[in-house]
């Protein structure tokens, strides 16, 4: 059977290679690197902390020989958590047959009581008494349901509801909000608020005045809307009247369906958010008077631990100022806690509006908060009391804090990540500093990206880390950083046997001739420095994120299930005989404020100078780079900058793939953060508009889009029309029933399309 599978795999590779003109060995390497993570064994170990707050369990081995081990940091011991022989014997009796494999047949479990573990196996739920090794099959909850009697399975499990988040994507599923006491679930039905009691699953309508233009909303993904007592709920009434919409058509249905999606072009009407507090006893939302909320973003942060106040942030439209406001839970009186403003921008939509990266961290006892600010020119931490009085600055220096991981108020420490080593300015380490501003220390060692899990007791942490050329390793350390033991080191023997050339990091100068830019380069697995290779730059260059790979690539992360193998496309592409280059130029985050501010009022005027200059510098020092065969590819803002690269440096970038590209600077509010309002800064918006660059196109361009991409598809059509009128030949692929990025089967097809285009144009086999 194994031989048959290998033969079929080889036959399929030969067919692919024949169809695309790619040698079979190259095609096989490409396909194998799309599953890069499968070539790495171990290295990253996940700590599952137990109820004592210090010990934890880890998993070793695969399905056939899995062991679950209990680690005791205090005694520096590792021992099996389960007696495998007794466990398998008990499971054999409960199942009526022996479970698969020879080790622990499950990889996840929960401690549901002293000495009792709960787990799922073969579609059923079981509990295990660790003292007697008695296994008990749990009866599934009743699925019987009628209108007045909801099933046990439905009652206490939050579901989702469709919710408009004003991202230009239309209503998306959003989680319902369960109260801390577990008695109520808040949801939205037909634009109105409703409460569902978990005791019987019955819903109680709360409002009846919601419409498509003025509707009620409750958030559960980004903040906890319920007060700690479960008696009040922060809800929003959204006013979207007067906002423009974009039509989108579902073409694949028997009868085509047209939908209108709310959008926010730069300078157009912005939705207005009204804050209300809902008392579950009165069941009547009470308005909180925050003044005029037009052209502002409202962001709930947290309730104080005693429930006395709700803390909210209100940002101005261009995200250059923020007010921290405290709302009295009884009187609804509003007081200003703190304000901060920047001459440029404080944050962006991707961080503070659509995600939870607000820079606000409440002290556990509610007496104050930690605030992350770039006011000194670098991201640093500041401690405030709840009256907005600055207690002290906690960190300082020419390096940035990244994120607060834990506030251990009992022992007086703040744990956070940052880039403290400016000799390697993108390495992420774990640090701590006292709440009194003393005792600053770096707690992790080794170059690369560190991801630490701190124990509930805050006495220990587990650190998993790697670099582009250093495989993952996991260490157990004390809270002060002292090493206790190594928990895991990756075995890359299979990767090396297959053929592996580690990516390299290079440092070049930006177009200003002074600023260092860092580059990651992927190589073919049979790389020969005596040969010449075509170059592909994988570009993003958007100002809200860093893009360059900085770890070993062993962990797909939270988006792995969504994006699938496409996250490995750049490193797999290199196996076809290309050098793939990725860098972060000026105007991107995680460096100094000045580095980031390069983009302010300057969009489109410097980025390609940085990127093209980096490629040319590398070409001068690395003779195996063929600068006569250079391509560029990217998606979203990466598609925007792909087109800019081809038109602003056409002598270098001769081939490009512009995927779901946002060309127009006026298409969405995202540009307002960096360019202000278009009514006030026309010249800056005109310069940032890539549509105007169409006459400059010289190279071979492939545009890729999704017909239901309400964010950028119009831009792509407009660019194509410009190019048609100019008589400039180019290629275009539009995927049906696809939005802002191709996934699943479409994603696999899209990778093959891009691969063949680059092979055809850059000719890596010549």
C-alpha positions in Angstrom: 0.0 0.0 0.0 2.8 2.4 0.9 4.6 1.6 -2.4 1.3 2.2 -4.3 0.9 5.6 -2.6 4.4 6.6 -3.4 3.9 5.5 -7.0 0.7 7.5 -7.3 2.4 10.5 -5.7 5.3 10.2 -8.1 2.9 9.9 -11.0 0.9 13.0 -9.9 4.2 15.0 -9.6 5.2 13.9 -13.1 1.9 15.0 -14.5 2.2 18.4 -12.8 5.8 18.8 -13.9 4.9 17.8 -17.5 2.0 20.3 -17.6 4.0 23.2 -16.3 7.4 22.5 -17.9 8.9 22.1 -14.4 11.5 19.3 -13.9 10.1 16.4 -11.7 12.6 16.8 -9.0 11.9 20.6 -8.7 8.1 19.9 -8.6 8.6 17.3 -5.9 10.6 19.7 -3.8 8.1 22.4 -4.3 5.2 20.2 -3.2 7.2 18.9 -0.2 8.0 22.4 1.0 4.3 23.4 0.9 4.1 21.0 3.8 7.2 22.3 5.4 6.0 21.8 9.0 5.7 18.0 8.4 9.5 17.8 7.9 10.2 19.0 11.4 9.9 16.8 14.5 9.3 18.4 17.9 10.9 21.5 19.2 7.8 23.4 20.3 6.2 22.1 23.5 2.9 23.5 24.7 2.5 23.9 28.5 -1.0 23.0 29.8 -1.0 24.5 33.3 -2.7 22.5 36.1 -4.9 23.9 38.9 -2.0 24.3 41.4 -0.8 27.1 39.1 2.8 25.8 38.7 2.8 22.3 37.4 1.8 21.5 33.9 1.4 18.6 31.4 3.0 18.2 28.0 2.6 15.8 25.1 5.4 13.7 23.6 5.3 11.4 20.7 2.7 10.8 17.9 -0.6 8.9 17.7 1.0 5.5 18.0 3.3 6.1 21.0 1.9 9.2 22.7 2.8 10.0 26.3 1.4 12.7 28.5 3.9 13.9 31.0 3.5 16.0 34.2 6.2 18.6 34.8 7.0 19.9 38.3 9.2 23.0 38.0 9.8 23.1 41.7 11.3 19.7 41.8 12.6 19.8 38.2 10.9 16.4 37.6 9.1 15.0 34.6 6.9 11.9 35.1 4.1 10.2 33.2 0.7 11.6 34.2 -1.1 8.5 33.1 -0.2 4.8 33.7 -0.5 3.9 30.0 -1.0 0.2 30.6 -3.8 0.7 33.2 -5.4 3.5 31.1 -5.5 1.3 27.9 -6.9 -1.7 29.9 -9.6 0.5 31.3 -10.4 2.0 27.9 -10.5 -1.5 26.3 -13.1 -2.5 28.8 -15.2 0.7 28.3 -15.0 0.6 24.5 -15.3 -3.1 24.0 -12.1 -3.1 22.0 -8.5 -1.9 22.3 -8.0 1.8 21.4 -5.7 2.6 18.5 -1.9 2.8 18.9 0.2 1.8 21.8 0.3 5.0 23.9 -2.3 7.4 25.3 -5.0 7.5 22.6 -6.0 11.1 23.2 -3.9 14.3 23.0 -6.2 16.7 25.0 -8.0 16.4 28.3 -9.3 18.5 31.2 -9.0 18.1 34.9 -12.7 18.4 36.0 -12.1 17.7 39.7 -9.5 16.4 42.1 -8.0 13.3 40.4 -10.6 13.3 37.6 -9.7 13.8 33.9 -12.3 14.2 31.1 -11.5 13.5 27.5 -13.1 12.6 24.2 -12.4 9.4 22.3 -14.0 7.8 19.3 -16.9 10.3 19.3 -17.8 9.8 23.0 -16.9 11.6 26.2 -15.3 9.9 29.2 -14.0 10.6 32.6 -11.1 8.9 34.3 -10.5 8.5 38.0 -6.7 8.7 38.3 -6.8 6.9 41.7 -8.8 3.8 40.6 -8.4 4.1 36.8 -12.1 3.7 36.5 -13.4 5.0 33.1 -16.9 6.2 32.9 -18.7 7.0 29.6 -20.6 10.3 29.9 -24.2 10.4 28.6 -24.5 13.0 25.8 -26.8 15.9 26.6 -30.3 15.6 25.4 -30.8 16.8 21.8 -34.6 16.8 22.2 -35.9 20.3 21.5 -39.3 22.0 21.0 -40.2 25.6 21.0 -40.7 25.9 24.8 -38.1 23.3 25.8 -34.6 23.8 24.4 -32.2 20.8 24.5 -29.5 20.6 27.1 -27.0 20.8 24.2 -28.4 24.2 23.2 -29.0 25.9 26.5 -25.6 27.0 27.8 -23.5 27.1 24.7 -23.0 30.6 23.1 -23.5 30.6 19.4 -22.9 33.3 16.9 -24.9 36.0 15.2 -24.2 38.1 12.0 -22.7 41.4 12.9 -21.5 44.4 10.9 -18.0 45.4 11.8 -17.6 48.0 9.2 -14.6 46.3 7.6 -16.1 46.5 4.1 -16.7 42.7 4.2 -20.4 42.8 5.2 -21.9 41.1 8.3 -19.7 38.4 9.7 -20.4 35.7 12.4 -19.6 37.1 15.9 -19.8 35.2 19.2 -22.6 35.7 21.6 -21.7 37.0 25.0 -22.1 34.8 28.1 -22.4 36.5 31.5 -19.7 35.7 34.1 -22.2 33.8 36.3 -23.2 31.7 33.3 -26.9 32.5 33.6 -27.4 34.7 30.5 -26.3 34.9 26.9 -26.5 38.3 25.2 -27.2 38.2 21.4 -28.7 40.1 18.5 -31.8 39.1 16.6 -33.0 41.1 13.6 -30.9 44.2 14.6 -32.3 44.1 18.2 -30.9 43.0 21.5 -32.0 39.7 23.2 -31.1 37.8 26.3 -31.2 34.0 26.4 -31.4 32.3 29.8 -29.1 29.2 30.0 -31.5 27.6 32.5 -34.0 26.8 29.8 -32.7 28.3 26.5 -35.5 30.8 26.2 -34.8 34.2 24.6 -36.2 37.4 26.0 -36.3 40.4 23.5 -34.9 43.6 24.9 -35.3 46.1 22.1 -37.7 46.4 19.2 -36.5 49.6 17.4 -33.5 48.2 15.5 -33.4 48.7 11.7 -30.8 48.0 9.0 -29.6 51.6 9.3 -29.8 52.0 13.1 -29.2 48.8 14.9 -28.1 47.3 18.3 -24.8 45.6 18.8 -23.0 43.6 21.5 -19.3 42.6 21.3 -17.8 39.5 22.9 -14.7 38.8 20.9 -12.7 41.9 21.7 -13.9 42.7 25.2 -16.1 41.4 28.0 -19.3 43.5 27.8 -20.8 42.1 31.0 -20.1 43.6 34.4 -18.4 41.3 36.9 -21.7 40.9 38.8 -23.4 39.9 35.6 -26.1 42.5 36.2 -25.1 45.1 33.6 -24.1 44.9 30.0 -22.3 47.4 27.8 -24.1 47.6 24.4 -23.8 49.8 21.4 -26.4 51.4 19.2 -24.9 51.9 15.8 -26.0 54.6 13.4 -25.1 53.7 9.8 -27.7 55.8 8.1 -26.3 57.8 5.1 -23.3 55.4 4.7 -22.6 54.2 1.1 -22.9 50.6 0.1 -21.2 48.3 -2.4 -23.1 45.7 -4.4 -21.8 42.2 -4.6 -23.3 39.3 -6.6 -23.4 35.7 -5.6 -23.0 34.2 -9.1 -22.9 30.5 -8.3 -26.5 30.1 -7.0 -29.3 28.9 -9.3 -30.7 32.4 -9.1 -28.0 35.0 -8.7 -28.3 37.1 -5.5 -27.3 40.7 -5.0 -26.2 41.9 -1.6 -25.3 45.4 -0.5 -22.3 45.8 1.8 -21.7 48.9 3.9 -18.4 50.6 3.1 -16.5 53.7 4.3 -14.5 55.5 1.6 -11.9 57.9 2.9 -13.7 61.1 3.8 -17.2 59.7 3.6 -19.9 59.3 6.3 -18.6 57.3 9.3 -20.9 55.2 11.5 -21.8 56.7 14.9 -21.7 54.6 18.0 -23.9 55.3 21.0 -23.0 53.6 24.3 -25.7 52.2 26.5 -25.8 50.2 29.8 -28.3 47.5 29.9 -29.6 46.4 33.4 -30.8 42.8 33.1 -33.5 43.5 35.8 -35.0 46.6 34.1 -34.2 45.3 30.6 -34.0 48.7 29.2 -30.8 50.1 27.7 -29.8 53.4 29.3 -28.0 55.9 27.2 -24.6 57.1 28.2 -24.0 60.7 27.2 -20.5 60.9 25.8 -21.2 64.1 23.9 -20.9 64.2 20.1 -19.5 60.9 18.8 -19.6 61.8 15.1 -16.3 61.1 13.4 -15.0 59.1 16.4 -14.4 55.4 17.1 -15.7 54.0 20.4 -13.9 51.1 22.0 -14.9 49.4 25.3 -11.8 48.4 27.2 -12.9 46.8 30.5 -15.0 47.0 33.7 -13.3 47.7 36.9 -13.1 44.5 39.1 -15.8 45.8 41.5 -18.1 46.8 38.6 -18.3 50.4 39.7 -17.1 51.8 36.4 -16.8 50.9 32.7 -13.6 52.1 31.0 -13.9 53.1 27.3 -11.6 54.6 24.8 -12.7 57.2 22.2 -10.4 57.8 19.2 -10.8 60.6 16.8 -11.3 59.6 13.2 -7.7 59.7 12.0 -6.6 57.9 15.2 -4.2 60.6 16.2 -5.9 61.2 19.7 -7.6 59.1 22.3 -9.6 59.8 25.4 -9.9 57.2 28.2 -13.3 57.7 29.8 -14.8 56.1 32.9 -18.6 55.6 33.1 -20.3 55.3 36.5 -22.3 52.1 36.4 -25.1 53.6 38.5 -25.4 57.2 37.5 -23.8 56.9 34.0 -21.8 60.0 34.7 -18.7 60.2 32.5 -15.3 61.4 33.6 -12.1 61.8 31.6 -9.3 59.6 32.9 -6.5 60.5 30.4 -6.0 61.9 27.0 -3.1 61.4 24.5 -2.4 62.8 21.1 0.2 62.5 18.4 1.3 64.8 15.6 1.0 61.8 13.3 -0.9 58.7 14.4 -1.3 56.7 17.7 -2.5 53.4 16.3 -4.4 51.9 13.3 -7.7 50.1 12.6 -6.1 46.7 12.5 -4.8 47.1 16.1 -7.3 49.2 18.2 -10.6 49.1 16.2 -10.7 45.6 14.7 -8.4 43.8 17.3 -7.6 44.2 21.0 -4.2 45.9 20.7 -5.2 49.1 22.5 -2.1 49.5 24.7 -4.3 49.6 27.9 -3.7 47.0 30.6 -5.7 47.3 33.9 -4.0 46.4 37.1 -5.7 43.4 38.7 -7.0 45.3 41.7 -8.4 48.1 39.5 -6.3 50.8 41.2 -4.6 51.9 38.0 -3.4 50.7 34.6 -0.4 50.3 32.4 -0.3 52.4 29.2 1.8 51.7 26.1 2.9 54.9 24.4 5.3 56.1 21.7 5.5 59.6 23.2 9.2 59.4 23.7 9.8 58.2 20.1 9.8 54.5 21.2 7.0 52.3 22.5 7.3 52.2 26.3 5.2 51.5 29.4 3.8 54.0 31.8 1.9 53.4 35.0 -1.2 55.5 35.8 -3.7 55.6 38.7 -7.4 55.6 37.9 -7.6 59.4 38.1 -5.2 59.6 35.1 -2.2 60.7 37.3 1.1 59.4 35.9 2.7 57.4 38.7 5.9 56.6 36.8 7.4 55.6 33.5 8.3 51.9 33.7 10.6 51.3 30.7 12.8 53.6 28.7 15.6 53.5 26.0 16.1 53.4 22.3 14.1 50.2 21.8 10.4 49.4 21.7 8.1 47.4 24.0 5.8 45.1 22.0 3.1 43.8 24.3 2.3 43.3 28.0 2.0 39.6 28.8 1.1 39.6 32.5 0.8 42.0 35.3 1.7 40.2 38.6 0.6 42.9 41.0 1.0 40.7 44.1 4.7 40.4 43.5 5.1 43.8 41.9 6.1 42.8 38.3 5.0 43.6 34.8 6.0 40.9 32.2 6.2 42.1 28.6 7.7 41.4 25.2 9.9 43.8 23.3 12.9 44.3 21.0 15.5 45.3 23.6 18.5 44.1 21.6 19.0 46.8 18.9 21.8 44.8 17.3 19.0 42.5 16.2 16.1 44.9 16.3 13.3 42.4 15.4 14.2 39.7 17.9 11.3 39.4 20.4 12.3 38.6 24.0 10.4 38.3 27.3 11.3 41.0 29.9 10.0 42.1 33.3 10.1 45.4 35.2 8.9 46.2 38.7 5.7 48.3 39.1 8.1 50.7 40.9 10.2 51.0 37.8 13.1 49.0 39.2 14.5 45.6 38.3 14.3 45.7 34.6 15.6 42.4 33.1 15.6 40.3 29.9 14.4 36.9 30.8 14.9 34.9 27.6 18.1 33.9 25.8 18.9 33.0 22.2 18.3 34.9 18.9 14.9 34.9 17.3 11.2 35.1 18.3 10.3 34.0 21.8 6.8 33.0 22.8 6.4 32.6 26.5 3.6 31.0 28.5 3.7 32.3 32.1 2.3 30.0 34.9 -0.8 31.1 36.7 1.3 31.4 39.8 3.7 33.7 37.9 6.6 31.6 39.3 7.7 30.0 36.0 7.4 30.3 32.3 7.8 28.1 29.3 9.6 29.7 26.4 9.4 28.4 22.8 11.6 30.2 20.3 13.3 29.9 16.9 15.0 32.0 14.2 14.9 31.7 10.4 18.1 29.6 10.6 17.6 28.1 14.1 15.1 25.3 14.7 12.6 25.6 17.5 13.6 24.9 21.1 11.4 25.0 24.3 12.8 25.8 27.7 11.4 25.9 31.2 12.6 28.9 33.3 11.9 30.5 36.6 10.2 33.9 36.7 13.6 35.6 37.0 14.8 33.9 33.8 17.0 31.2 35.3 16.9 28.0 33.2 15.4 24.9 34.8 15.4 22.5 31.9 15.1 22.1 28.2 11.7 20.6 27.3 12.1 20.2 23.6 14.6 20.6 20.7 13.6 20.1 17.1 14.9 17.2 15.1 15.3 18.4 11.5 17.0 15.2 10.2 14.2 14.6 7.7 14.4 18.1 6.5 18.1 17.9 6.1 17.9 14.5 4.4 15.4 15.9 1.9 17.7 18.8 1.3 17.6 22.0 3.3 19.4 25.3 2.9 18.6 27.6 5.8 17.2 31.0 5.0 19.6 33.9 5.6 19.2 37.3 7.2 20.9 40.2 5.6 21.1 43.9 6.5 21.1 46.6 3.9 20.6 50.4 3.9 17.3 52.2 3.2 17.1 54.8 0.5 18.2 57.5 3.0 21.6 55.8 3.1 21.5 55.5 6.9 18.7 53.3 8.2 19.3 49.6 8.5 16.7 47.3 6.8 16.5 43.6 7.5 16.0 41.0 4.8 15.1 37.3 4.9 16.1 35.2 1.8 14.8 31.7 1.0 17.1 29.3 -1.1 16.5 26.2 -3.2 17.3 23.0 -1.5 20.1 22.3 -4.0 21.5 25.8 -4.0 24.8 26.3 -5.8 26.5 29.7 -5.2 28.3 29.4 -8.5 25.0 29.6 -10.4 22.7 32.5 -11.2 19.2 32.5 -9.9 16.2 34.6 -10.6 14.8 36.7 -7.7 11.3 37.1 -6.5 10.4 39.7 -3.8 7.4 38.8 -1.7 6.2 42.3 -0.7 3.6 43.8 1.6 4.9 47.2 2.7 1.6 48.1 4.4 2.2 50.3 7.5 0.2 48.3 10.0 2.4 45.2 10.2 5.8 43.7 9.8 6.1 41.1 7.1 9.5 39.5 7.0 9.7 35.9 8.3 11.7 35.9 11.6 11.2 32.4 12.9 11.9 28.9 11.6 8.4 28.5 10.1 7.6 25.4 12.1 4.4 26.8 13.6 1.6 27.9 11.3 0.1 30.0 14.1 -3.5 31.0 14.5 -4.1 31.5 10.8 -2.7 28.2 9.7 -6.0 26.4 9.6 -7.5 29.3 7.5 -4.6 29.8 5.1 -3.4 26.2 4.8 -0.3 25.5 2.8 -0.3 28.9 1.2 1.7 30.3 4.2 4.5 28.1 2.9 4.3 29.3 -0.7 7.3 31.7 -0.6 9.7 29.0 0.7 8.2 26.4 -1.6 8.6 28.7 -4.6 12.3 28.9 -3.9 12.6 25.1 -4.5 11.8 25.8 -8.2 15.2 27.4 -8.5 14.5 31.0 -7.4 15.7 33.2 -4.5 12.7 34.6 -2.6 13.4 37.9 -0.7 11.2 39.4 2.0 11.9 42.7 3.9 10.3 45.4 5.9 11.2 48.9 4.8 10.6 52.2 6.5 7.0 53.1 7.3 6.4 49.8 9.1 6.0 49.2 12.8 8.0 47.6 15.7 10.9 50.0 15.3 11.1 53.6 16.3 8.3 56.1 15.9 10.4 58.0 13.4 10.9 54.8 11.3 7.1 54.2 11.3 6.3 57.9 10.7 8.1 57.8 7.3 4.7 56.9 5.8 2.9 59.9 7.2 1.7 62.2 4.4 4.3 60.3 2.3 2.5 57.2 1.0 4.0 55.8 -2.2 6.9 58.2 -2.3 9.7 56.2 -0.6 8.7 52.5 -0.2 9.9 51.2 -3.6 13.1 53.2 -3.3 13.7 51.2 -0.1 12.7 47.8 -1.5 14.4 48.2 -4.9 17.5 49.6 -3.3 17.7 46.6 -1.0 17.5 44.2 -3.9 20.2 46.1 -5.8 22.5 46.1 -2.7 22.1 42.4 -2.2 22.8 41.8 -5.9 26.1 43.7 -5.6 27.3 41.6 -2.7 25.7 38.2 -3.8 26.8 37.3 -7.3 24.3 34.4 -7.6 21.4 36.9 -7.7 20.4 37.5 -11.3 19.1 41.1 -11.3 18.0 40.8 -15.0 15.3 38.3 -13.8 13.5 39.9 -10.9 9.8 39.5 -10.1 7.6 40.8 -7.3 4.4 39.5 -5.8 2.0 40.5 -3.0 -1.6 40.6 -1.9 -3.8 43.4 -0.6 -1.5 46.3 0.1 1.2 43.9 -1.2 -0.7 44.0 -4.5 -0.7 47.8 -4.4 3.1 47.9 -3.8 3.7 45.1 -6.4 2.2 47.5 -9.0 4.2 50.4 -7.6 7.4 48.3 -7.8 6.7 47.5 -11.5 6.0 51.1 -12.4 8.4 53.0 -10.1 11.4 50.7 -10.6 10.6 49.1 -14.0 14.2 48.5 -14.8 14.5 46.1 -11.9 11.0 44.5 -11.4 10.0 43.1 -14.8 7.4 40.5 -13.6 4.7 41.0 -11.0 1.7 39.3 -9.5 -0.7 41.8 -7.9 -3.3 39.9 -5.8 -6.5 41.4 -4.4 -4.8 44.8 -4.8 -6.1 48.0 -3.2 -5.0 50.7 -5.7 -7.2 53.6 -4.8 -6.2 55.7 -1.8 -9.8 56.9 -1.5 -11.4 53.5 -1.4 -11.5 53.0 2.4 -10.9 54.8 5.7 -7.6 52.9 6.3 -5.7 55.6 4.5 -7.0 58.3 6.8 -4.7 57.3 9.6 -1.6 58.0 7.4 -2.9 60.8 5.1 -5.5 62.6 7.2 -8.8 63.5 5.5 -8.8 63.7 1.7 -10.8 66.9 1.8 -7.8 68.5 3.5 -4.9 66.7 1.9 -5.7 66.2 -1.8 -2.0 66.2 -2.9 -1.1 63.4 -0.5 -4.0 61.3 -1.6 -3.3 61.9 -5.2 0.3 60.8 -4.7 -0.8 57.6 -2.8 -3.2 56.5 -5.6 -1.6 53.7 -7.6 -4.2 53.9 -10.4 -2.4 57.0 -11.7 0.7 54.8 -12.4 -1.0 52.7 -15.1 0.8 54.5 -18.0 4.2 53.6 -16.5 3.7 49.8 -16.6 6.3 48.0 -18.8 6.7 44.5 -17.4 4.5 41.3 -17.4 1.6 41.7 -14.9 -0.8 39.2 -13.6 -3.7 40.5 -11.5 -5.7 38.1 -9.3 -8.9 38.9 -7.5 -12.2 37.6 -6.0 -15.5 38.6 -7.5 -16.9 39.1 -4.0 -14.0 41.1 -2.6 -15.9 44.2 -1.7 -12.7 45.9 -0.4 -10.6 45.9 -3.6 -12.3 44.2 -6.6 -13.4 47.6 -8.0 -9.8 48.8 -7.9 -8.7 45.8 -9.9 -11.4 46.3 -12.5 -10.5 50.0 -12.8 -6.8 49.3 -13.2 -7.6 46.7 -15.9 -9.7 49.3 -17.7 -6.9 51.8 -17.5 -4.5 49.3 -19.0 -6.9 48.3 -21.7 -7.3 51.9 -22.8 -3.6 52.3 -22.8 -3.1 49.2 -24.9 -1.0 47.5 -22.2 -1.4 43.7 -22.3 -1.6 42.0 -19.0 -3.3 38.9 -17.5 -6.1 38.7 -15.0 -7.8 35.9 -13.0 -11.1 36.5 -11.2 -12.2 33.7 -8.8 -16.0 33.2 -8.3 -17.4 33.2 -4.8 -14.1 34.4 -3.4 -13.4 37.5 -1.2 -10.2 39.2 -0.1 -7.9 36.2 -0.6 -8.2 32.7 -2.1 -8.5 29.8 0.3 -9.3 26.1 0.2 -9.4 24.5 -3.3 -9.3 28.0 -4.8 -6.2 28.7 -2.8 -4.5 25.6 -4.1 -5.5 26.5 -7.6 -4.2 30.1 -7.1 -0.8 28.9 -5.9 -0.5 26.7 -9.0 -1.5 29.7 -11.2 1.1 32.0 -9.6 3.8 29.3 -9.7 3.4 28.7 -13.4 3.3 32.4 -14.2 6.6 33.0 -12.4 8.3 30.0 -13.9 7.1 31.0 -17.4 8.3 34.6 -17.0 11.5 34.2 -14.9 12.7 30.9 -16.5 14.5 29.5 -13.5 15.6 26.3 -15.4 17.7 28.1 -18.0 
